[in-house]
Amino acid sequence: MRQTTIDRQTRETEIHVQLNLDGQGQHDLATGVPFLNHMLSHVAVHGSLDLVVSARGDTEVDDHHTVEDVGICLGQAMRAALGDKRGITRYAHQLLPMDEALVLVAMDLSGRGLLVYDVPFPQPTIGLFHVELVYEFLQALATNAGLCLHVKLLYGSNAHHIAEAVFKGVGRCLGEAVRIDPDRANAVPSTKGMLS
């Protein structure tokens, strides 16, 4: 069973994450940041990942700590649930349209965390959510999951559509990259014989 639970508590946040890589997109999300809940629902549904996230953070200061720490915990959960990554597809890419926005997402579950991010938003906020937190979430996710992640906005004029395309693309890619390849179910997809 490729599933795990991660709990993390600091002076700023308290995070609980349950992840099942072989799920059906079921989700229960209560981060205290409504827009993050909305974006995580896209990751779960479009990645066919079962995901539970509950978080309490110092959102009276701002949303930064909560958003980043949820990314940290989700990344840790992914790394733990993947184990030695035997049989995974490993690579995935997605060209994701959302109305006028078009985003390219590509990833490699290499074990080496890296984010390459080129997503200029046309405005600094979406409602009360600061768009710079999209980067902070993805950076934390990639670093802690050991995920090489490239995200590029090709075009778009609506900030909500751009963010939604990013998270849907990440979800689709995660679902594909963690999928077990039936032709290589017992092999680690690396000439090194390991991914770390």
N, CA, C and O of each residue as an XYZ file, in Angstrom:
784
protein
N       0.848     -1.187      0.000
C       0.000      0.000      0.000
C       0.886      1.239      0.000
O       1.684      1.438      0.916
N       0.745      2.064     -1.020
C       1.571      3.264     -1.126
C       0.832      4.446     -0.498
O       0.309      5.324     -1.184
N       0.813      4.428      0.810
C       0.132      5.490      1.527
C       0.888      5.786      2.813
O       1.627      4.946      3.326
N       0.690      6.987      3.318
C       1.422      7.388      4.520
C       0.695      8.530      5.211
O      -0.206      9.155      4.652
N       1.117      8.781      6.441
C       0.621      9.904      7.236
C       1.815     10.690      7.756
O       2.787     10.111      8.240
N       1.738     11.991      7.655
C       2.786     12.885      8.138
C       2.161     13.903      9.092
O       1.127     14.498      8.789
N       2.788     14.093     10.226
C       2.379     15.138     11.169
C       3.591     16.012     11.458
O       4.706     15.520     11.636
N       3.350     17.315     11.499
C       4.434     18.263     11.743
C       3.908     19.405     12.603
O       2.877     20.004     12.294
N       4.617     19.697     13.673
C       4.189     20.781     14.547
C       5.370     21.700     14.829
O       6.443     21.251     15.232
N       5.154     22.989     14.612
C       6.143     24.004     14.945
C       5.433     25.085     15.764
O       4.250     24.957     16.078
N       6.158     26.140     16.103
C       5.528     27.250     16.814
C       4.592     28.042     15.909
O       3.788     28.845     16.381
N       4.705     27.806     14.599
C       3.904     28.563     13.630
C       2.734     27.775     13.057
O       1.694     28.349     12.734
N       2.901     26.460     12.929
C       1.867     25.654     12.285
C       1.758     24.278     12.919
O       2.676     23.798     13.583
N       0.610     23.661     12.694
C       0.382     22.253     13.035
C      -0.296     21.619     11.831
O      -1.419     21.979     11.477
N       0.395     20.671     11.203
C      -0.052     20.110      9.920
C      -0.235     18.601     10.052
O       0.579     17.920     10.675
N      -1.308     18.090      9.462
C      -1.569     16.648      9.361
C      -1.893     16.339      7.901
O      -2.781     16.954      7.312
N      -1.163     15.380      7.323
C      -1.384     14.985      5.929
C      -1.501     13.474      5.851
O      -0.673     12.752      6.407
N      -2.529     12.994      5.160
C      -2.656     11.578      4.797
C      -2.701     11.507      3.273
O      -3.453     12.237      2.628
N      -1.893     10.625      2.713
C      -1.780     10.515      1.259
C      -1.837      9.060      0.838
O      -1.153      8.211      1.410
N      -2.656      8.775     -0.167
C      -2.710      7.462     -0.801
C      -2.455      7.675     -2.285
O      -3.275      8.268     -2.985
N      -1.308      7.186     -2.764
C      -0.949      7.374     -4.166
C      -1.841      6.581     -5.109
O      -1.950      6.920     -6.288
N      -2.473      5.541     -4.612
C      -3.320      4.682     -5.444
C      -4.791      4.930     -5.128
O      -5.571      3.994     -4.954
N      -5.150      6.192     -5.059
C      -6.501      6.560     -4.679
C      -7.409      6.835     -5.855
O      -7.159      6.392     -6.975
N      -8.463      7.569     -5.582
C      -9.473      7.898     -6.593
C      -9.781      9.391     -6.618
O     -10.791      9.808     -7.183
N      -8.917     10.191     -6.009
C      -9.137     11.627     -6.002
C      -9.992     12.128     -4.858
O     -10.421     13.282     -4.862
N     -10.247     11.272     -3.875
C     -11.021     11.714     -2.720
C     -10.174     12.647     -1.872
O      -8.969     12.441     -1.733
N     -10.797     13.668     -1.305
C     -10.030     14.643     -0.544
C     -10.870     15.272      0.559
O     -12.085     15.427      0.441
N     -10.181     15.625      1.624
C     -10.762     16.327      2.767
C      -9.716     17.358      3.178
O      -8.687     17.007      3.755
N      -9.979     18.622      2.882
C      -8.967     19.660      2.966
C      -9.434     20.788      3.866
O     -10.470     21.404      3.614
N      -8.674     21.058      4.913
C      -9.014     22.133      5.848
C      -7.715     22.776      6.304
O      -7.234     22.515      7.406
N      -7.153     23.617      5.449
C      -5.850     24.219      5.732
C      -5.961     25.563      6.451
O      -4.965     26.074      6.963
N      -7.152     26.132      6.494
C      -7.301     27.485      7.008
C      -7.035     28.543      5.962
O      -7.165     29.736      6.234
N      -6.659     28.111      4.749
C      -6.414     29.015      3.615
C      -7.335     28.548      2.488
O      -6.979     27.615      1.769
N      -8.503     29.161      2.310
C      -9.496     28.644      1.363
C      -8.972     28.445     -0.053
O      -9.306     27.449     -0.695
N      -8.166     29.365     -0.550
C      -7.671     29.209     -1.919
C      -6.734     28.011     -2.030
O      -6.736     27.321     -3.049
N      -5.931     27.754     -0.990
C      -5.072     26.570     -0.997
C      -5.913     25.304     -0.984
O      -5.579     24.343     -1.677
N      -6.985     25.278     -0.221
C      -7.892     24.123     -0.256
C      -8.366     23.857     -1.682
O      -8.364     22.722     -2.158
N      -8.772     24.938     -2.348
C      -9.278     24.837     -3.722
C      -8.209     24.268     -4.656
O      -8.504     23.401     -5.479
N      -6.966     24.752     -4.533
C      -5.890     24.282     -5.407
C      -5.518     22.835     -5.099
O      -5.272     22.052     -6.017
N      -5.475     22.473     -3.816
C      -5.153     21.086     -3.458
C      -6.214     20.111     -3.936
O      -5.908     18.957     -4.233
N      -7.459     20.564     -4.015
C      -8.511     19.685     -4.540
C      -8.211     19.310     -5.988
O      -8.502     18.191     -6.409
N      -7.633     20.235     -6.753
C      -7.261     19.931     -8.142
C      -6.128     18.916     -8.196
O      -6.134     18.025     -9.045
N      -5.160     19.041     -7.300
C      -4.058     18.070     -7.263
C      -4.610     16.674     -6.990
O      -4.244     15.712     -7.665
N      -5.494     16.566     -5.997
C      -6.053     15.263     -5.639
C      -6.888     14.672     -6.771
O      -6.683     13.526     -7.170
N      -7.826     15.460     -7.283
C      -8.756     14.948     -8.299
C      -8.031     14.607     -9.598
O      -8.241     13.532    -10.159
N      -7.188     15.504    -10.075
C      -6.536     15.287    -11.366
C      -5.359     14.333    -11.274
O      -4.898     13.825    -12.296
N      -4.860     14.078    -10.056
C      -3.818     13.082     -9.876
C      -4.328     11.748     -9.390
O      -3.546     10.813     -9.215
N      -5.642     11.638     -9.165
C      -6.242     10.427     -8.584
C      -5.536     10.026     -7.296
O      -5.267      8.850     -7.050
N      -5.245     11.033     -6.485
C      -4.600     10.822     -5.197
C      -5.624     11.060     -4.101
O      -6.325     12.071     -4.130
N      -5.730     10.165     -3.146
C      -6.571     10.426     -1.976
C      -5.756     11.270     -1.006
O      -4.628     10.918     -0.661
N      -6.335     12.391     -0.569
C      -5.570     13.358      0.187
C      -6.400     13.956      1.314
O      -7.496     14.472      1.097
N      -5.857     13.877      2.512
C      -6.435     14.546      3.678
C      -5.390     15.531      4.184
O      -4.246     15.154      4.435
N      -5.780     16.781      4.331
C      -4.887     17.795      4.892
C      -5.666     18.613      5.908
O      -6.718     19.170      5.595
N      -5.146     18.682      7.120
C      -5.682     19.624      8.101
C      -4.513     20.441      8.619
O      -3.430     19.911      8.868
N      -4.742     21.733      8.777
C      -3.664     22.625      9.194
C      -4.221     23.730     10.065
O      -5.318     24.244      9.841
N      -3.428     24.079     11.069
C      -3.677     25.280     11.863
C      -2.388     26.071     11.854
O      -1.318     25.545     12.164
N      -2.497     27.337     11.497
C      -1.292     28.149     11.422
C      -1.557     29.574     11.834
O      -2.687     29.955     12.137
N      -0.502     30.350     11.840
C      -0.601     31.747     12.258
C      -1.087     32.629     11.105
O      -0.415     33.580     10.706
N      -2.245     32.297     10.589
C      -2.797     33.040      9.456
C      -3.191     34.462      9.834
O      -3.466     35.281      8.957
N      -3.221     34.765     11.140
C      -3.444     36.152     11.537
C      -2.229     37.015     11.168
O      -2.344     38.233     11.028
N      -1.058     36.367     11.011
C       0.136     37.070     10.521
C       0.044     37.170      9.003
O      -0.043     38.266      8.449
N       0.062     36.024      8.340
C      -0.275     35.872      6.926
C      -0.329     34.381      6.625
O      -0.181     33.557      7.528
N      -0.541     34.032      5.364
C      -0.734     32.627      4.998
C       0.571     31.896      4.680
O       0.564     30.690      4.435
N       1.684     32.619      4.685
C       2.939     32.059      4.192
C       3.340     30.774      4.922
O       3.615     29.759      4.282
N       3.375     30.811      6.242
C       3.845     29.639      6.994
C       2.970     28.421      6.740
O       3.476     27.311      6.576
N       1.659     28.628      6.708
C       0.752     27.503      6.489
C       0.937     26.914      5.101
O       1.042     25.696      4.954
N       0.979     27.764      4.083
C       1.111     27.278      2.703
C       2.428     26.530      2.528
O       2.448     25.435      1.964
N       3.520     27.106      3.002
C       4.818     26.460      2.860
C       4.882     25.145      3.627
O       5.403     24.153      3.117
N       4.358     25.131      4.839
C       4.445     23.923      5.657
C       3.546     22.803      5.131
O       3.880     21.627      5.276
N       2.421     23.151      4.529
C       1.612     22.125      3.858
C       2.406     21.537      2.700
O       2.376     20.325      2.486
N       3.114     22.374      1.950
C       3.970     21.871      0.870
C       5.058     20.946      1.384
O       5.336     19.908      0.783
N       5.674     21.325      2.499
C       6.702     20.477      3.114
C       6.125     19.105      3.464
O       6.705     18.073      3.127
N       4.986     19.107      4.137
C       4.395     17.840      4.602
C       3.898     16.984      3.446
O       4.047     15.763      3.478
N       3.311     17.604      2.428
C       2.871     16.827      1.267
C       4.074     16.220      0.559
O       4.019     15.073      0.115
N       5.164     16.984      0.448
C       6.377     16.436     -0.157
C       6.936     15.273      0.647
O       7.336     14.259      0.075
N       6.968     15.410      1.969
C       7.451     14.318      2.821
C       6.557     13.090      2.693
O       7.040     11.958      2.684
N       5.259     13.321      2.593
C       4.324     12.201      2.434
C       4.558     11.488      1.107
O       4.523     10.260      1.045
N       4.795     12.252      0.053
C       5.059     11.632     -1.257
C       6.321     10.785     -1.209
O       6.338      9.646     -1.678
N       7.374     11.353     -0.637
C       8.643     10.608     -0.568
C       8.464      9.308      0.217
O       8.958      8.261     -0.202
N       7.763      9.368      1.350
C       7.559      8.180      2.173
C       6.687      7.153      1.464
O       6.984      5.959      1.500
N       5.611      7.607      0.819
C       4.691      6.674      0.158
C       5.331      5.998     -1.049
O       4.967      4.873     -1.393
N       6.275      6.668     -1.690
C       6.929      6.097     -2.873
C       7.951      5.022     -2.529
O       8.266      4.181     -3.371
N       8.475      5.034     -1.304
C       9.455      4.020     -0.920
C      10.664      4.044     -1.834
O      11.248      5.107     -2.048
N      11.061      2.886     -2.387
C      12.226      2.840     -3.270
C      11.873      3.157     -4.717
O      12.728      3.089     -5.600
N      10.612      3.503     -4.956
C      10.125      3.937     -6.280
C      10.153      2.827     -7.326
O      10.134      3.088     -8.529
N      10.198      1.608     -6.856
C      10.223      0.469     -7.773
C       8.963      0.457     -8.630
O       7.850      0.512     -8.107
N       9.140      0.385     -9.935
C       8.028      0.236    -10.868
C       7.357      1.517    -11.309
O       6.475      1.472    -12.166
N       7.744      2.675    -10.751
C       7.040      3.903    -11.114
C       7.389      4.352    -12.536
O       8.444      4.008    -13.067
N       6.504      5.109    -13.127
C       6.740      5.679    -14.454
C       7.865      6.713    -14.394
O       8.639      6.838    -15.343
N       7.959      7.441    -13.309
C       9.001      8.407    -12.965
C       8.825      9.760    -13.630
O       8.827     10.774    -12.932
N       8.671      9.823    -14.944
C       8.587     11.092    -15.661
C       7.142     11.390    -16.059
O       6.335     10.484    -16.268
N       6.842     12.679    -16.157
C       5.534     13.081    -16.683
C       5.612     14.528    -17.134
O       6.404     15.317    -16.619
N       4.779     14.859    -18.099
C       4.650     16.251    -18.521
C       3.210     16.498    -18.948
O       2.487     15.582    -19.339
N       2.820     17.751    -18.863
C       1.430     18.113    -19.155
C       1.386     19.532    -19.692
O       1.987     20.448    -19.130
N       0.671     19.694    -20.781
C       0.350     21.015    -21.306
C      -1.104     21.247    -20.938
O      -2.006     20.639    -21.514
N      -1.328     22.146    -19.960
C      -2.643     22.251    -19.335
C      -3.316     23.580    -19.672
O      -2.833     24.635    -19.260
N      -4.425     23.545    -20.414
C      -5.180     24.769    -20.671
C      -6.238     24.997    -19.594
O      -6.861     24.051    -19.111
N      -6.427     26.225    -19.237
C      -7.540     26.634    -18.378
C      -8.070     27.936    -18.962
O      -7.554     29.018    -18.681
N      -9.107     27.811    -19.779
C      -9.637     28.959    -20.521
C      -8.505     29.624    -21.303
O      -7.900     28.976    -22.157
N      -8.198     30.899    -21.039
C      -7.184     31.605    -21.841
C      -5.757     31.298    -21.398
O      -4.809     31.689    -22.080
N      -5.583     30.608    -20.271
C      -4.256     30.314    -19.731
C      -3.754     28.959    -20.233
O      -4.523     28.012    -20.398
N      -2.446     28.897    -20.468
C      -1.813     27.639    -20.885
C      -0.512     27.497    -20.116
O       0.349     28.375    -20.165
N      -0.374     26.386    -19.405
C       0.777     26.144    -18.534
C       1.427     24.811    -18.904
O       0.745     23.820    -19.163
N       2.742     24.813    -18.921
C       3.518     23.596    -19.130
C       4.077     23.137    -17.789
O       4.713     23.911    -17.074
N       3.835     21.869    -17.453
C       4.397     21.263    -16.244
C       5.145     19.999    -16.667
O       4.625     19.186    -17.432
N       6.365     19.845    -16.164
C       7.131     18.623    -16.411
C       7.808     18.222    -15.108
O       8.237     19.077    -14.334
N       7.901     16.915    -14.870
C       8.515     16.464    -13.624
C       9.247     15.149    -13.778
O       8.989     14.349    -14.677
N      10.186     14.966    -12.839
C      10.980     13.752    -12.746
C      11.110     13.423    -11.261
O      11.634     14.226    -10.490
N      10.640     12.258    -10.865
C      10.763     11.812     -9.474
C      12.165     11.239     -9.259
O      12.333     10.058     -8.957
N      13.156     12.101     -9.422
C      14.559     11.697     -9.442
C      15.141     11.487     -8.055
O      16.173     10.832     -7.909
N      14.487     12.039     -7.026
C      15.055     12.041     -5.693
C      15.834     13.308     -5.402
O      16.270     13.529     -4.273
N      16.011     14.143     -6.417
C      16.743     15.399     -6.267
C      15.755     16.551     -6.420
O      15.279     16.828     -7.520
N      15.457     17.209     -5.326
C      14.455     18.258     -5.325
C      14.934     19.525     -6.013
O      15.988     20.066     -5.678
N      14.151     19.994     -6.979
C      14.494     21.203     -7.715
C      13.214     21.773     -8.311
O      12.402     21.039     -8.872
N      13.039     23.077     -8.188
C      11.928     23.765     -8.848
C      12.488     24.784     -9.817
O      13.285     25.640     -9.433
N      12.074     24.697    -11.072
C      12.332     25.724    -12.077
C      10.974     26.325    -12.410
O      10.087     25.631    -12.908
N      10.813     27.607    -12.137
C       9.483     28.228    -12.097
C       9.498     29.527    -12.891
O      10.257     30.447    -12.584
N       8.664     29.592    -13.901
C       8.538     30.806    -14.713
C       7.051     31.071    -14.923
O       6.488     30.766    -15.974
N       6.434     31.645    -13.900
C       4.988     31.901    -13.924
C       4.745     33.345    -13.465
O       4.489     33.596    -12.288
N       4.827     34.281    -14.405
C       4.540     35.678    -14.051
C       3.028     35.910    -13.979
O       2.325     35.800    -14.985
N       2.547     36.226    -12.801
C       1.129     36.496    -12.623
C       0.823     37.950    -12.986
O       1.660     38.825    -12.763
N      -0.360     38.223    -13.539
C      -0.700     39.587    -13.933
C      -1.099     40.485    -12.767
O      -1.252     41.694    -12.946
N      -1.268     39.920    -11.589
C      -1.644     40.705    -10.413
C      -1.085     40.004     -9.184
O      -0.816     38.803     -9.235
N      -0.902     40.729     -8.069
C      -0.231     40.148     -6.907
C      -1.107     39.271     -6.026
O      -0.582     38.496     -5.226
N      -2.403     39.367     -6.148
C      -3.288     38.582     -5.286
C      -4.433     37.988     -6.093
O      -4.821     38.507     -7.140
N      -4.961     36.889     -5.575
C      -6.218     36.300     -6.055
C      -7.136     36.320     -4.843
O      -7.006     35.484     -3.949
N      -8.043     37.250     -4.808
C      -8.804     37.476     -3.587
C      -7.848     37.905     -2.487
O      -7.174     38.929     -2.611
N      -7.783     37.123     -1.402
C      -6.867     37.416     -0.301
C      -5.561     36.628     -0.397
O      -4.684     36.776      0.454
N      -5.429     35.799     -1.423
C      -4.273     34.904     -1.554
C      -3.179     35.581     -2.367
O      -3.420     36.034     -3.486
N      -1.979     35.647     -1.804
C      -0.843     36.243     -2.505
C      -0.238     35.218     -3.472
O       0.124     34.113     -3.068
N      -0.132     35.593     -4.740
C       0.290     34.633     -5.766
C       1.730     34.165     -5.569
O       2.091     33.105     -6.079
N       2.572     34.920     -4.843
C       3.933     34.466     -4.569
C       3.937     33.159     -3.780
O       4.937     32.441     -3.772
N       2.820     32.848     -3.117
C       2.746     31.628     -2.320
C       2.619     30.376     -3.185
O       2.870     29.270     -2.707
N       2.232     30.537     -4.455
C       2.251     29.389     -5.370
C       3.681     28.873     -5.486
O       3.929     27.672     -5.382
N       4.611     29.785     -5.702
C       6.026     29.399     -5.763
C       6.474     28.760     -4.452
O       7.127     27.717     -4.469
N       6.136     29.364     -3.326
C       6.584     28.847     -2.031
C       6.063     27.429     -1.786
O       6.787     26.581     -1.265
N       4.812     27.176     -2.160
C       4.240     25.835     -2.000
C       4.987     24.827     -2.874
O       5.382     23.760     -2.404
N       5.178     25.172     -4.148
C       5.815     24.237     -5.072
C       7.275     23.995     -4.713
O       7.778     22.882     -4.864
N       7.959     25.038     -4.237
C       9.351     24.878     -3.801
C       9.433     23.894     -2.637
O      10.287     23.008     -2.632
N       8.560     24.046     -1.663
C       8.548     23.147     -0.510
C       8.199     21.724     -0.931
O       8.812     20.767     -0.457
N       7.215     21.580     -1.818
C       6.817     20.264     -2.319
C       7.973     19.579     -3.031
O       8.301     18.432     -2.727
N       8.594     20.280     -3.979
C       9.659     19.689     -4.784
C      10.854     19.299     -3.926
O      11.404     18.209     -4.086
N      11.261     20.179     -3.019
C      12.422     19.918     -2.166
C      12.201     18.691     -1.289
O      13.089     17.847     -1.162
N      11.028     18.592     -0.689
C      10.775     17.522      0.277
C      10.356     16.209     -0.363
O      10.531     15.146      0.233
N       9.805     16.269     -1.571
C       9.459     15.037     -2.285
C      10.642     14.472     -3.048
O      10.601     13.318     -3.473
N      11.707     15.264     -3.236
C      12.797     14.838     -4.107
C      12.341     14.845     -5.548
O      12.574     13.899     -6.300
N      11.686     15.931     -5.917
C      11.001     16.045     -7.201
C      11.640     17.149     -8.027
O      11.742     18.286     -7.566
N      12.066     16.832     -9.227
C      12.514     17.845    -10.179
C      11.270     18.327    -10.917
O      10.636     17.567    -11.649
N      10.928     19.599    -10.715
C       9.661     20.133    -11.203
C       9.895     21.412    -12.003
O      10.504     22.362    -11.510
N       9.411     21.424    -13.228
C       9.463     22.601    -14.085
C       8.036     23.074    -14.332
O       7.165     22.284    -14.698
N       7.805     24.366    -14.130
C       6.480     24.949    -14.353
C       6.662     26.249    -15.122
O       7.403     27.134    -14.693
N       5.985     26.361    -16.261
C       6.136     27.552    -17.107
C       4.780     28.000    -17.637
O       4.019     27.207    -18.192
N       4.497     29.273    -17.456
C       3.308     29.867    -18.064
C       3.631     30.236    -19.506
O       4.547     31.016    -19.762
N       2.886     29.681    -20.434
C       3.062     30.038    -21.840
C       2.289     31.306    -22.170
O       2.800     32.189    -22.858
N       1.052     31.395    -21.676
C       0.296     32.637    -21.753
C      -0.926     32.549    -20.871
O      -1.362     31.463    -20.488
N      -1.473     33.709    -20.556
C      -2.654     33.777    -19.711
C      -2.797     35.173    -19.142
O      -1.806     35.873    -18.939
N      -4.031     35.577    -18.885
C      -4.280     36.929    -18.390
C      -5.079     36.954    -17.093
O      -5.180     38.003    -16.457
N      -5.652     35.812    -16.685
C      -6.454     35.742    -15.478
C      -5.671     34.967    -14.418
O      -5.339     33.797    -14.610
N      -5.383     35.630    -13.302
C      -4.514     35.016    -12.293
C      -5.100     33.729    -11.722
O      -4.372     32.767    -11.476
N      -6.414     33.711    -11.510
C      -7.047     32.490    -10.979
C      -6.892     31.347    -11.978
O      -6.564     30.227    -11.588
N      -7.122     31.614    -13.249
C      -6.985     30.574    -14.267
C      -5.548     30.064    -14.342
O      -5.318     28.867    -14.511
N      -4.584     30.975    -14.217
C      -3.174     30.571    -14.257
C      -2.850     29.643    -13.087
O      -2.260     28.580    -13.278
N      -3.236     30.047    -11.882
C      -2.966     29.206    -10.709
C      -3.656     27.852    -10.838
O      -3.071     26.821    -10.509
N      -4.876     27.855    -11.308
C      -5.610     26.601    -11.447
C      -4.943     25.692    -12.469
O      -4.859     24.482    -12.260
N      -4.472     26.258    -13.565
C      -3.766     25.458    -14.569
C      -2.492     24.861    -13.986
O      -2.156     23.711    -14.266
N      -1.779     25.645    -13.171
C      -0.558     25.139    -12.532
C      -0.873     23.938    -11.654
O      -0.222     22.901    -11.774
N      -1.856     24.060    -10.778
C      -2.145     22.986     -9.830
C      -2.774     21.774    -10.517
O      -2.492     20.636    -10.141
N      -3.616     22.005    -11.511
C      -4.146     20.864    -12.269
C      -3.022     20.140    -13.002
O      -2.984     18.910    -13.035
N      -2.106     20.912    -13.592
C      -0.974     20.304    -14.288
C      -0.089     19.515    -13.359
O       0.357     18.420    -13.701
N       0.173     20.062    -12.176
C       0.965     19.332    -11.180
C       0.246     18.051    -10.772
O       0.874     16.998    -10.656
N      -1.046     18.130    -10.556
C      -1.811     16.935    -10.202
C      -1.753     15.869    -11.276
O      -1.499     14.700    -10.986
N      -1.991     16.273    -12.529
C      -1.951     15.309    -13.637
C      -0.572     14.650    -13.736
O      -0.465     13.438    -13.925
N       0.478     15.463    -13.606
C       1.831     14.915    -13.702
C       2.144     13.981    -12.530
O       2.738     12.920    -12.726
N       1.755     14.364    -11.332
C       1.995     13.479    -10.189
C       1.300     12.140    -10.388
O       1.887     11.085    -10.147
N       0.048     12.186    -10.829
C      -0.687     10.943    -11.051
C       0.004     10.035    -12.046
O       0.030      8.817    -11.869
N       0.570     10.629    -13.106
C       1.265      9.845    -14.123
C       2.630      9.365    -13.635
O       2.992      8.206    -13.842
N       3.385     10.247    -12.992
C       4.750      9.896    -12.591
C       4.788      8.808    -11.518
O       5.711      7.993    -11.505
N       3.801      8.782    -10.618
C       3.798      7.760     -9.560
C       3.142      6.455    -10.006
O       3.199      5.452     -9.295
N       2.514      6.471    -11.195
C       1.817      5.277    -11.692
C       2.801      4.119    -11.872
O       3.929      4.316    -12.324
N       2.370      2.935    -11.520
C       3.195      1.748    -11.728
C       3.141      1.352    -13.198
O       2.063      1.159    -13.761
N       4.309      1.233    -13.808
C       4.438      0.789    -15.197
C       4.420     -0.738    -15.202
O       5.364     -1.359    -14.716
N       3.361     -1.361    -15.744
C       3.267     -2.825    -15.664
C       4.409     -3.551    -16.371
O       4.688     -4.708    -16.055
N       5.072     -2.896    -17.319
C       6.193     -3.520    -18.019
C       7.481     -3.488    -17.199
O       8.445     -4.190    -17.507
N       7.481     -2.650    -16.133
C       8.698     -2.516    -15.319
C       8.352     -2.543    -13.837
O       8.963     -1.830    -13.040
N       7.393     -3.347    -13.473
C       6.840     -3.307    -12.113
C       7.859     -3.648    -11.034
O       7.680     -3.239     -9.887
N       8.904     -4.371    -11.354
C       9.882     -4.771    -10.342
C      11.206     -4.039    -10.472
O      12.168     -4.369     -9.778
N      11.266     -3.042    -11.360
C      12.526     -2.351    -11.598
C      12.449     -0.907    -11.121
O      11.409     -0.257    -11.215
N      13.568     -0.426    -10.610
C      13.705      0.994    -10.311
C      14.110      1.676    -11.619
O      15.100      1.278    -12.232
N      13.358      2.705    -12.061
C      13.620      3.300    -13.370
C      14.842      4.227    -13.375
O      14.724      5.447    -13.487
N      16.024      3.601    -13.250
C      17.268      4.355    -13.254
C      18.408      3.423    -13.597
O      18.422      2.277    -13.148
N      19.374      3.891    -14.392
C      20.547      3.083    -14.673
C      21.409      2.884    -13.431
O      22.248      1.984    -13.394
N      21.202      3.730    -12.402
C      21.934      3.587    -11.143
C      21.401      2.449    -10.289
O      22.089      1.946     -9.401
N      20.158      2.048    -10.571
C      19.513      1.025     -9.763
C      18.851      1.578     -8.531
O      18.349      0.823     -7.698
N      18.844      2.910     -8.402
C      18.186      3.557     -7.272
C      17.847      4.998     -7.628
O      18.479      5.611     -8.488
N      16.844      5.517     -6.953
C      16.454      6.922     -7.099
C      16.466      7.531     -5.704
O      15.651      7.177     -4.852
N      17.401      8.451     -5.481
C      17.458      9.080     -4.170
C      18.099     10.451     -4.272
O      18.238     11.144     -3.263
